């Protein structure tokens, strides 16, 4: 099959010690990059390039990696997982993958490397190189002979061009040449092919395998995919942010400017800004800490570390209560009653699938029969007036979920980003709303849902779903509820969380699978009241 395009991702080992400080010991494939694991970005690249068969070497903590990748991509590309000894050098993984391939061209990418925009060359034996890394001990190197052909060198050898971890072989014909010691480097495997390679210089590649390169690569990828709304100054450590959603963006700037003195350290320091409607911007400090969402979804930290993170985050949230503000009953009604009613009616009017789900008296969710919205709504709406509590009215963030909280595990430093800006009538509101936002990330699995890390099936009034979380997440859920109970009425938080999930469903109209799980989360919460 000469037209077959094969891809290989070599990601069997575990991350280096620097990155392990951020996420624990995980395989390179699960390194979070702007909310998604690196391997998702790589696979999208391969799909766009036209790869039909994708071979992924797996070893260290392979079970979770295989589960996530299969769930996300098994219906879009043929996946072949090749189990290898992750303690051996990467040439061993490459050998094992190549032995599985029957024919066609092959594009090979290391598990911690990303070449944006599927910038691969067709039908050539190619090694991708960069001058920028040529003198570093981190990378294998090449030199070019008089015929323009590549000669491979190892990391300790001299060479004027560094290999970036991307290779192409124009055609695989039968088994790979025998190598006596399978614990070898990739360059030894390529040499054994007895095929001349050319080099292609590619300085736009992104390296996520080393802590210093990870931070700069993450910024470059974020910048390139944000429609030029973010401009980073690496020298000063700042970011200039602009937005096409002018009204929301102005509210964000106003919120940042009005953070109480005691809490200002929680928000990135503003260097410069403009609130002129023809070109608002804000220049502020940039923090490279991962989001709590990335830590929650992909790190290998145990429950002790996660409990410490949750306790610190909740403690910071309670600091808002020291800044009491006047908030009207009208604001409560707008957020909890009007918004919910409007969103549900919008869903019923515009979506025939959910019109069918919501018209039924009961839903059977994971085998349990529960009251549906039309039986719940009168009782639920009758509970909303009791939410009003002047003790909980204060300055607030408004969108206090894991994706908007930056956390440095080593220092415990927390920074809050992307505030709602306005809650009801202004930036002040009911702190229980922020607590419910935090609970919907922890207990409600919101971050798993928006990253499509789940299974779901359902029709008529039956829905079954499974979230790809782990037992340690369940322990943290129980722990967080114990913290809430010390300060708030847990049933009120569940009420708000249920309303949150219900009102989110229309916002995800392009992903019916997510909508179904969000409906389940809403109904489950509201049935517990």
TORMARLUM-515492 format. One record per residue (C-alpha): x, y negated, z; residue in three letters. Coordinates in Angstrom, 2 decimals. Layout:
N
X_Y_Z_ALA
...
***
This chain:
529
0.00_0.00_0.00_UNK
2.36_-2.73_-1.23_UNK
-0.13_-5.52_-0.47_UNK
-0.46_-4.62_3.16_UNK
0.77_-7.32_5.53_UNK
1.93_-6.00_8.88_UNK
2.62_-8.09_11.95_UNK
4.63_-7.18_15.05_UNK
4.57_-8.98_18.40_UNK
7.33_-7.86_20.76_UNK
6.01_-8.57_24.24_UNK
6.79_-5.53_26.40_UNK
9.07_-7.18_28.98_UNK
8.25_-9.62_31.79_UNK
8.85_-13.37_31.88_UNK
12.11_-14.80_33.17_UNK
12.52_-15.96_36.76_UNK
11.83_-19.61_35.93_UNK
8.39_-18.97_34.48_UNK
7.67_-16.44_37.23_UNK
7.75_-19.39_39.65_UNK
4.71_-20.81_37.86_UNK
2.66_-17.68_37.19_UNK
4.28_-14.73_38.94_UNK
5.71_-11.77_37.05_UNK
3.61_-11.36_33.90_UNK
4.39_-10.24_30.32_UNK
5.27_-13.08_27.91_UNK
2.00_-12.46_26.06_UNK
0.01_-13.78_29.04_UNK
1.96_-17.02_29.44_UNK
-0.84_-19.63_29.52_UNK
-0.52_-22.28_26.85_UNK
-3.14_-25.02_27.03_UNK
-5.75_-22.74_28.54_UNK
-5.18_-19.57_26.49_UNK
-2.53_-16.85_26.66_UNK
0.31_-17.31_24.19_UNK
-0.51_-14.09_22.35_UNK
-3.92_-15.52_21.37_UNK
-2.17_-18.38_19.55_UNK
0.17_-15.89_17.86_UNK
-2.65_-13.60_16.74_UNK
-4.64_-16.52_15.31_UNK
-1.52_-17.39_13.32_UNK
-1.24_-13.85_11.96_UNK
-4.93_-13.77_11.01_UNK
-4.59_-17.03_9.07_UNK
-1.49_-15.67_7.34_UNK
-3.45_-12.63_6.14_UNK
-1.94_-9.90_8.32_UNK
-4.13_-6.79_8.23_UNK
-2.38_-4.51_10.75_UNK
-0.93_-5.93_13.97_UNK
1.46_-3.86_16.09_UNK
1.99_-5.06_19.67_UNK
4.68_-3.53_21.84_UNK
3.46_-3.22_25.42_UNK
5.15_-2.14_28.62_UNK
5.10_-4.34_31.70_UNK
1.53_-4.68_33.10_UNK
0.18_-3.46_29.79_UNK
-3.35_-2.58_30.95_UNK
-4.62_-6.13_31.40_UNK
-2.91_-7.32_28.22_UNK
-4.49_-4.56_26.13_UNK
-7.95_-5.19_27.61_UNK
-7.88_-8.92_26.90_UNK
-6.51_-8.63_23.36_UNK
-8.87_-5.81_22.37_UNK
-11.91_-7.67_23.63_UNK
-10.98_-10.85_21.83_UNK
-9.62_-9.59_18.50_UNK
-10.53_-5.96_17.79_UNK
-13.28_-6.99_15.37_UNK
-11.03_-9.44_13.47_UNK
-7.77_-7.55_12.93_UNK
-6.55_-3.95_13.22_UNK
-4.67_-3.63_16.52_UNK
-2.07_-0.93_17.23_UNK
-0.53_-1.00_20.71_UNK
2.88_0.68_20.90_UNK
3.96_1.66_24.41_UNK
7.69_1.22_25.03_UNK
10.16_1.11_27.90_UNK
10.16_-2.57_28.88_UNK
13.47_-2.16_30.73_UNK
15.28_-1.54_27.45_UNK
16.43_-4.28_25.11_UNK
13.94_-5.63_22.52_UNK
15.50_-3.66_19.64_UNK
13.99_-0.55_21.19_UNK
10.50_-2.03_20.97_UNK
11.09_-3.08_17.36_UNK
12.29_0.43_16.43_UNK
9.20_2.03_17.91_UNK
6.87_-0.39_16.11_UNK
8.61_0.02_12.74_UNK
8.33_3.81_12.99_UNK
4.54_3.42_13.14_UNK
4.32_1.36_9.94_UNK
3.63_3.27_6.72_UNK
4.44_0.53_4.23_UNK
4.09_-3.09_3.24_UNK
5.74_-6.29_4.41_UNK
6.40_-7.00_8.08_UNK
6.50_-10.27_10.04_UNK
8.08_-9.94_13.49_UNK
7.61_-12.45_16.31_UNK
9.04_-12.30_19.81_UNK
6.44_-12.48_22.56_UNK
7.62_-15.86_23.83_UNK
7.98_-17.59_20.42_UNK
5.41_-19.50_18.39_UNK
5.77_-20.82_14.85_UNK
2.85_-23.26_14.32_UNK
0.64_-23.26_11.24_UNK
1.62_-19.69_10.21_UNK
4.65_-21.16_8.50_UNK
5.91_-17.83_7.13_UNK
7.56_-17.09_3.78_UNK
6.02_-14.36_1.59_UNK
7.92_-11.41_0.08_UNK
11.42_-11.98_1.37_UNK
13.86_-10.58_3.89_UNK
14.12_-13.61_6.11_UNK
15.58_-14.63_9.45_UNK
14.23_-17.90_10.85_UNK
16.92_-20.04_12.44_UNK
17.49_-23.43_14.03_UNK
20.55_-25.65_14.23_UNK
19.28_-27.30_17.40_UNK
20.01_-24.21_19.53_UNK
23.21_-23.11_17.83_UNK
25.59_-23.40_20.80_UNK
23.31_-21.93_23.45_UNK
24.01_-18.57_25.08_UNK
20.25_-17.89_25.18_UNK
19.85_-16.97_21.52_UNK
21.41_-14.53_19.10_UNK
23.03_-16.29_16.18_UNK
23.81_-15.94_12.51_UNK
26.39_-17.25_10.08_UNK
25.94_-17.51_6.33_UNK
28.47_-15.93_3.96_UNK
29.51_-17.19_0.52_UNK
26.56_-15.44_-1.12_UNK
24.07_-17.09_1.20_UNK
23.46_-13.86_3.08_UNK
23.10_-13.65_6.83_UNK
25.60_-12.11_9.21_UNK
24.23_-11.37_12.68_UNK
26.02_-12.26_15.93_UNK
25.04_-11.59_19.52_UNK
24.39_-14.24_22.17_UNK
27.99_-14.34_23.42_UNK
29.39_-14.55_19.88_UNK
29.90_-17.65_17.78_UNK
27.50_-18.67_15.06_UNK
26.29_-22.00_13.83_UNK
22.59_-21.11_13.63_UNK
20.41_-19.68_16.39_UNK
17.74_-17.08_15.67_UNK
14.39_-18.38_16.90_UNK
12.77_-14.95_17.27_UNK
10.90_-14.71_13.95_UNK
11.87_-12.27_11.18_UNK
10.39_-10.95_7.95_UNK
11.01_-7.72_6.05_UNK
9.70_-7.69_2.49_UNK
8.93_-3.97_2.35_UNK
9.00_-1.03_4.76_UNK
9.55_2.27_2.98_UNK
9.41_5.25_5.30_UNK
11.16_5.66_8.66_UNK
13.71_3.17_9.93_UNK
17.35_4.16_9.65_UNK
18.51_6.28_12.58_UNK
20.20_4.39_15.39_UNK
22.05_6.51_17.93_UNK
21.38_4.24_20.91_UNK
17.77_3.08_20.92_UNK
18.53_0.64_23.76_UNK
19.68_-1.97_21.27_UNK
19.22_-5.53_20.11_UNK
16.91_-6.58_17.28_UNK
19.87_-7.62_15.16_UNK
21.27_-4.06_15.35_UNK
18.00_-2.73_13.94_UNK
18.02_-5.25_11.11_UNK
21.65_-4.46_10.31_UNK
20.75_-0.75_10.14_UNK
18.20_-1.47_7.41_UNK
21.13_-2.13_5.06_UNK
19.12_-4.91_3.44_UNK
20.48_-8.41_2.80_UNK
18.68_-11.18_4.69_UNK
18.39_-14.85_3.87_UNK
17.92_-17.56_6.47_UNK
15.21_-20.21_6.63_UNK
15.78_-23.18_8.91_UNK
12.72_-23.93_11.03_UNK
13.10_-26.60_13.69_UNK
9.38_-26.91_14.38_UNK
9.16_-23.66_16.33_UNK
8.05_-23.58_19.96_UNK
9.87_-21.61_22.67_UNK
7.79_-20.53_25.66_UNK
10.33_-18.11_27.08_UNK
12.34_-20.49_29.27_UNK
10.95_-22.90_31.85_UNK
12.46_-26.07_30.39_UNK
11.41_-25.17_26.83_UNK
7.98_-24.03_27.99_UNK
7.07_-27.48_29.29_UNK
8.20_-29.35_26.17_UNK
6.65_-26.78_23.81_UNK
3.32_-26.94_25.64_UNK
3.26_-30.72_25.21_UNK
4.07_-30.49_21.50_UNK
1.31_-27.96_20.87_UNK
-1.18_-29.99_22.90_UNK
-0.21_-33.16_21.05_UNK
-0.54_-31.54_17.64_UNK
-4.02_-30.19_18.39_UNK
-5.51_-33.25_20.05_UNK
-6.14_-35.31_16.90_UNK
-3.37_-37.76_17.87_UNK
-5.10_-38.82_21.08_UNK
-2.09_-37.92_23.23_UNK
1.36_-39.43_22.83_UNK
4.07_-38.17_25.18_UNK
7.15_-40.11_26.26_UNK
9.57_-37.40_27.35_UNK
12.18_-39.90_28.54_UNK
9.86_-41.67_30.98_UNK
7.56_-38.74_31.70_UNK
4.37_-40.50_30.62_UNK
1.45_-39.83_28.30_UNK
-0.60_-42.36_26.35_UNK
-4.17_-41.16_26.02_UNK
-6.87_-42.36_23.63_UNK
-10.30_-40.93_22.89_UNK
-12.97_-41.14_20.23_UNK
-15.66_-40.81_22.95_UNK
-15.34_-44.46_23.95_UNK
-18.07_-44.66_26.59_UNK
-16.94_-41.57_28.51_UNK
-13.30_-42.59_28.21_UNK
-13.99_-46.05_29.66_UNK
-15.73_-44.44_32.64_UNK
-12.67_-42.23_33.20_UNK
-10.37_-45.27_33.26_UNK
-12.69_-47.10_35.65_UNK
-12.69_-44.07_37.94_UNK
-8.89_-43.91_37.98_UNK
-8.65_-47.61_38.79_UNK
-11.12_-47.31_41.66_UNK
-9.62_-44.29_43.46_UNK
-9.40_-45.19_47.18_UNK
-5.91_-46.04_48.39_UNK
-5.64_-42.90_50.52_UNK
-6.46_-40.71_47.51_UNK
-4.51_-42.47_44.76_UNK
-1.67_-39.98_45.02_UNK
-4.08_-37.30_43.74_UNK
-4.54_-39.02_40.39_UNK
-1.76_-39.69_37.85_UNK
-0.35_-43.18_38.32_UNK
-1.51_-45.64_35.66_UNK
1.31_-47.53_33.93_UNK
-0.80_-49.54_31.47_UNK
-4.36_-49.53_30.14_UNK
-6.94_-51.38_28.07_UNK
-10.72_-51.19_28.36_UNK
-11.40_-53.15_25.19_UNK
-13.98_-51.21_23.22_UNK
-12.09_-51.58_19.93_UNK
-9.10_-49.62_21.24_UNK
-9.13_-48.42_24.84_UNK
-6.12_-46.47_26.07_UNK
-4.43_-45.44_29.28_UNK
-0.73_-44.78_29.78_UNK
-0.07_-42.71_32.87_UNK
2.33_-40.31_34.51_UNK
2.42_-36.87_32.93_UNK
2.51_-33.77_35.12_UNK
3.58_-30.45_33.67_UNK
1.98_-28.36_36.41_UNK
-0.34_-25.59_35.22_UNK
-4.06_-25.93_35.77_UNK
-5.76_-23.82_38.40_UNK
-7.67_-22.23_35.54_UNK
-4.41_-20.92_34.02_UNK
-3.22_-19.64_37.40_UNK
-6.60_-18.05_38.19_UNK
-6.92_-16.27_34.84_UNK
-3.40_-15.17_33.98_UNK
-1.02_-15.28_36.96_UNK
0.03_-12.24_38.94_UNK
-0.07_-13.99_42.32_UNK
-1.56_-11.90_45.11_UNK
-4.57_-12.83_47.25_UNK
-2.38_-14.46_49.94_UNK
-1.06_-17.02_47.46_UNK
-4.51_-17.54_45.92_UNK
-6.07_-18.09_49.35_UNK
-3.47_-20.74_50.07_UNK
-4.28_-22.45_46.78_UNK
-8.04_-22.36_47.40_UNK
-7.67_-23.64_50.98_UNK
-5.49_-26.55_49.84_UNK
-7.87_-27.44_47.01_UNK
-10.96_-27.33_49.22_UNK
-9.21_-29.38_51.91_UNK
-8.42_-32.08_49.36_UNK
-12.01_-32.06_48.17_UNK
-13.21_-32.68_51.73_UNK
-10.98_-35.79_51.89_UNK
-13.53_-37.51_49.66_UNK
-15.94_-37.44_52.62_UNK
-13.74_-40.04_54.35_UNK
-14.89_-42.54_51.72_UNK
-18.64_-42.71_52.26_UNK
-20.64_-44.58_49.62_UNK
-24.27_-45.45_49.08_UNK
-25.98_-43.10_46.67_UNK
-29.69_-43.30_45.83_UNK
-32.29_-40.55_45.83_UNK
-32.83_-41.53_42.21_UNK
-29.30_-40.38_41.35_UNK
-29.96_-37.00_42.96_UNK
-33.20_-36.62_41.01_UNK
-31.47_-37.57_37.77_UNK
-28.66_-35.01_38.18_UNK
-30.52_-32.13_39.78_UNK
-34.04_-32.40_38.38_UNK
-34.15_-34.52_35.22_UNK
-30.97_-33.14_33.63_UNK
-31.90_-29.52_34.35_UNK
-35.47_-29.93_33.08_UNK
-34.30_-31.68_29.92_UNK
-31.63_-29.08_29.11_UNK
-33.93_-26.09_29.69_UNK
-36.69_-27.61_27.57_UNK
-34.14_-28.34_24.86_UNK
-33.06_-24.69_24.98_UNK
-36.62_-23.38_24.74_UNK
-37.51_-25.72_21.87_UNK
-34.37_-25.19_19.75_UNK
-33.23_-21.62_20.38_UNK
-35.59_-18.75_19.58_UNK
-33.33_-16.16_21.26_UNK
-33.38_-17.96_24.60_UNK
-37.02_-18.91_24.15_UNK
-37.65_-15.16_24.14_UNK
-35.45_-14.58_27.20_UNK
-36.92_-17.43_29.24_UNK
-40.60_-16.74_28.55_UNK
-40.40_-13.43_30.41_UNK
-41.23_-13.17_34.11_UNK
-38.20_-11.05_34.93_UNK
-34.73_-10.31_33.62_UNK
-32.91_-7.05_34.25_UNK
-29.28_-8.07_34.75_UNK
-26.73_-5.28_35.14_UNK
-29.57_-2.96_36.13_UNK
-31.15_-5.27_38.74_UNK
-34.59_-6.76_38.09_UNK
-34.63_-10.47_38.99_UNK
-37.18_-13.25_38.79_UNK
-36.74_-15.32_35.64_UNK
-36.79_-19.11_35.35_UNK
-40.52_-19.50_34.80_UNK
-41.15_-17.77_38.16_UNK
-38.29_-19.59_39.88_UNK
-38.55_-23.18_38.68_UNK
-41.31_-24.45_41.00_UNK
-39.55_-23.06_44.07_UNK
-36.17_-24.31_42.84_UNK
-37.40_-27.82_42.12_UNK
-39.10_-27.94_45.54_UNK
-35.68_-27.45_47.17_UNK
-34.04_-30.41_45.41_UNK
-35.32_-33.20_47.73_UNK
-33.65_-31.50_50.71_UNK
-30.26_-31.86_48.98_UNK
-30.24_-35.58_49.72_UNK
-27.89_-36.16_52.65_UNK
-26.20_-39.48_53.37_UNK
-23.35_-37.62_55.12_UNK
-22.39_-36.11_51.76_UNK
-22.60_-39.34_49.74_UNK
-19.10_-40.49_48.89_UNK
-16.55_-41.25_46.22_UNK
-16.22_-38.06_44.13_UNK
-14.50_-36.55_41.11_UNK
-17.65_-35.31_39.38_UNK
-16.07_-32.39_37.51_UNK
-14.04_-30.64_40.18_UNK
-13.47_-27.33_38.37_UNK
-10.28_-25.33_37.96_UNK
-9.45_-26.69_34.51_UNK
-9.28_-30.23_35.93_UNK
-6.98_-29.44_38.86_UNK
-3.21_-29.26_38.32_UNK
-1.37_-27.21_40.95_UNK
2.33_-26.61_41.56_UNK
2.57_-23.33_43.46_UNK
6.08_-24.02_44.78_UNK
5.40_-27.42_46.34_UNK
1.63_-27.25_46.82_UNK
1.24_-30.56_44.95_UNK
-2.25_-31.16_43.53_UNK
-3.20_-33.63_40.81_UNK
-6.73_-34.25_39.53_UNK
-7.41_-35.00_35.87_UNK
-10.39_-35.67_33.58_UNK
-12.94_-37.04_36.10_UNK
-16.60_-37.29_35.16_UNK
-16.38_-41.06_35.64_UNK
-20.05_-41.53_36.46_UNK
-22.39_-39.24_38.40_UNK
-25.85_-40.77_38.73_UNK
-25.80_-44.54_38.68_UNK
-22.05_-44.93_39.23_UNK
-18.90_-43.00_40.21_UNK
-20.24_-42.15_43.68_UNK
-22.41_-39.14_44.37_UNK
-23.15_-35.98_46.30_UNK
-19.98_-34.12_47.29_UNK
-21.96_-30.86_47.26_UNK
-21.94_-31.20_43.47_UNK
-18.11_-31.07_43.42_UNK
-18.18_-28.13_45.87_UNK
-20.58_-26.29_43.55_UNK
-18.30_-27.07_40.59_UNK
-15.42_-25.51_42.50_UNK
-17.57_-22.51_43.42_UNK
-18.64_-21.98_39.81_UNK
-14.94_-21.62_38.93_UNK
-14.25_-19.24_41.82_UNK
-17.46_-17.32_42.43_UNK
-19.19_-17.96_39.11_UNK
-16.25_-16.87_36.89_UNK
-16.76_-19.98_34.77_UNK
-13.19_-19.99_33.46_UNK
-13.44_-16.36_32.38_UNK
-16.66_-17.20_30.56_UNK
-15.41_-20.21_28.59_UNK
-12.29_-18.26_27.58_UNK
-14.51_-15.35_26.43_UNK
-12.90_-12.91_28.84_UNK
-15.98_-10.75_29.28_UNK
-18.29_-8.20_27.67_UNK
-22.02_-8.79_27.22_UNK
-24.94_-7.11_25.50_UNK
-28.64_-7.76_25.78_UNK
-32.03_-7.99_24.15_UNK
-35.66_-8.35_25.24_UNK
-35.30_-8.90_29.00_UNK
-32.20_-6.71_29.53_UNK
-28.68_-8.15_29.79_UNK
-25.55_-6.30_30.87_UNK
-22.25_-8.11_31.28_UNK
-18.78_-7.49_32.69_UNK
-16.20_-10.14_33.59_UNK
-12.52_-9.26_33.15_UNK
-11.54_-10.30_36.66_UNK
-9.78_-8.19_39.27_UNK
-10.34_-7.02_42.88_UNK
-8.22_-9.88_44.21_UNK
-10.67_-12.35_42.68_UNK
-13.50_-10.72_44.65_UNK
-11.55_-11.19_47.89_UNK
-11.05_-14.88_47.13_UNK
-14.76_-15.30_46.40_UNK
-15.62_-14.03_49.88_UNK
-12.93_-16.21_51.44_UNK
-14.14_-19.35_49.68_UNK
-17.74_-18.78_50.75_UNK
-16.53_-18.56_54.34_UNK
-14.87_-21.97_53.93_UNK
-18.04_-23.46_52.45_UNK
-20.18_-22.12_55.29_UNK
-18.07_-24.00_57.84_UNK
-18.89_-27.35_56.21_UNK
-22.04_-27.02_54.09_UNK
-25.24_-25.03_53.62_UNK
-24.12_-22.20_51.32_UNK
-27.64_-21.81_49.88_UNK
-27.62_-25.46_48.80_UNK
-24.30_-24.94_47.04_UNK
-25.70_-21.84_45.31_UNK
-28.74_-23.87_44.26_UNK
-26.57_-26.54_42.64_UNK
-24.32_-23.92_41.05_UNK
-27.35_-22.18_39.55_UNK
-28.59_-25.49_38.13_UNK
-25.11_-26.15_36.71_UNK
-25.03_-22.86_34.83_UNK
-28.58_-23.35_33.60_UNK
-27.88_-26.85_32.27_UNK
-24.65_-25.69_30.55_UNK
-26.37_-23.15_28.29_UNK
-27.42_-25.62_25.53_UNK
-23.89_-27.09_25.47_UNK
-22.55_-23.73_24.23_UNK
-25.00_-23.22_21.39_UNK
-22.17_-22.10_19.08_UNK
-21.40_-19.12_21.32_UNK
-24.45_-17.06_22.19_UNK
-22.37_-14.53_24.13_UNK
-21.30_-17.21_26.61_UNK
-24.85_-18.50_26.83_UNK
-26.14_-15.07_27.86_UNK
-23.59_-14.75_30.66_UNK
-24.30_-18.30_31.86_UNK
-28.01_-17.47_31.96_UNK
-27.19_-14.41_34.06_UNK
-25.07_-16.46_36.45_UNK
-27.85_-19.04_36.84_UNK
-30.59_-16.48_37.47_UNK
-28.43_-14.47_39.88_UNK
-27.65_-17.57_41.97_UNK
-31.21_-18.85_42.05_UNK
-32.60_-15.44_43.04_UNK
-30.35_-15.47_46.12_UNK
-32.07_-18.54_47.57_UNK
***
